[in-house]
C-alpha cells in the first residue's frame, strides 16, 4: 500500500514527465468526442515552478527539458488531477454507516459524529487522514463541507495549506432543526463565516465556500445573511444541498410555504449564482434545471451517495441538455458516499445512467472528473487540463495495476482513441484507488503507490 510522500514546496516542482497524456479541449457531451479529447500516446509534460509550461509529443518537446529531472511514467496514463465537487470531511469516520435514508441518517449518524469537531486536535487528525485519502485516490482539488465549528475549518485549511493543495471549504451554517450542540445563530454564523473568509480565502491555494447545510436547517434570516456574504465577497462560493430525497423536498415545502419549491427558497434568498454549487439535484424539476442553467450555477452528481441512501437516479441527460445546460461535476459525498475514489464514483455514475436508459461513455465520465469539475467550480483557468499556465496537479493511472486489469489491458498503451476508450472504460469501472500510481501537486509527487 502506498503512502503520501513529502509535501511539495510552495513554488512547486520544475520537472519533465513522460507518459501517455489525456485531457480535454472541449465538452464531449456537446459534440464529437474525438474533437473534445486531446491524447498523446508518447507525451511529455513540462512543468516550471508548479505551472504547466507545455504538453505534447515527447519527440516535439524533448529538446526543451533542459536541466529539469525527467520522470519516466511510460506505460501509464497521465490525466489532470481529479476534482471532487462535494464531500464532507467530518463524516470520514462514519463512512458506510448502515441502513437509513437521508433525514434519518443525518439524525442517527451524522450529527453525533460532527459534534466531535469542536475539538481542534480531533479535527486536525481527521483532516490529515482525509487529505491523505484524497491524494491516494488521485483527487487534487475538492469542495469540502467542514462542521459548524470554526475550529473545524481552521483545522482543514491548516492541513490543506501544509500540502499546498487547491481546496475549497467553509463552516456549516445551521440555526434550526438540528441538535442544540450543532446549532449556531443567524448572526453568529454570518460573523464567524466572515472572519473565516477574511482569514483563509485566497491564502495560497485556499478558497472559501459559504456553507448553509441545506434549507431545512437554516431560517430565512440565515439564508439571507449567507447571501450577504456572497455580496460582500463576490469571489467566494455557495455550497449546499438541493433536492436530494423525496421526503426532504416535501419537508422544504412545509418549512417554506411562501416559495414555489426547493430551488426557489435559495433563489429568492439570493443564493443561486454563478459560483453556487448544489449537491445532488436528484429530484429537480425541468423548470429548476432551466433556472440553474440561466444562473450558471452548478450541480454535483453524487451517485454512490444517491444509491446508498436510496435517494434516486440523477438525470444527467437533463443537466447536460444543450438547450439549457447546467455545469456538472462529480462528488463522492463521503460519508453518505461509499468511497473516496472518483474512479469508483464514475463506475456508479455509469450504472445510474444505464438505469435511466442513457449512456455515459468513458470519455464523458473522465471529463466530469477533470475539466467538467473545474468548470463547475469556475476554476477552468487554473485546473482541469494541460493547457500552459495552469497549475500542475495531475494523476498517473496504471492500467495494469491489478492482475485483472493487466489481463484486460494486456496490449499496453493504445495508439488510437478507439482503443484508448476501451482501456479508459476499464479504469472507469474497475480502477479505484489501486489504479492510482502517483499523484502530483504543483509538479511534485505527493503520493506514490510504490512508497
Secondary structure, DSSP 4 states (H G I P E B T S, - for coil): --EE-PPPPTT---EEEEEEEEEESS-GGGS-HHHHEEEEEEEEEEEETTEEEEEEEHHHHGGG-TTSEEEEEEEEEEEEPEEEEEEEGGGGGGTT--S--HHHHIIIIIHHHHGGGGSHHHHHHHHHHHHHHHHHTTEEEEEEE--SSHHHHHHHHHHHHHTT-EEEEE-EE--SSS-GGG---HHHHHHHHHHHHHHHTTSTTEEEEEEE--GGGS-HHHHHHHHHHHHHSTTSEEEEEES-SHHHHHHHHHHTTTSSSHHHHHHHTT--STTEEEEE-TT--HHHHHHHHHHT-EEEE-HHHHHHTT-----HHHHT-TTS--EEEE---TTTSS-S-HHHHHHHHHHHHHHTT----HHHHHHHHTHHHHHHTT-TTTSSS--TTSB--EEEE-TTSSHHHHHHTTT-S-SSHHHHHHHHHHHHHH-TGGGEEEEEETTEEEEETT-
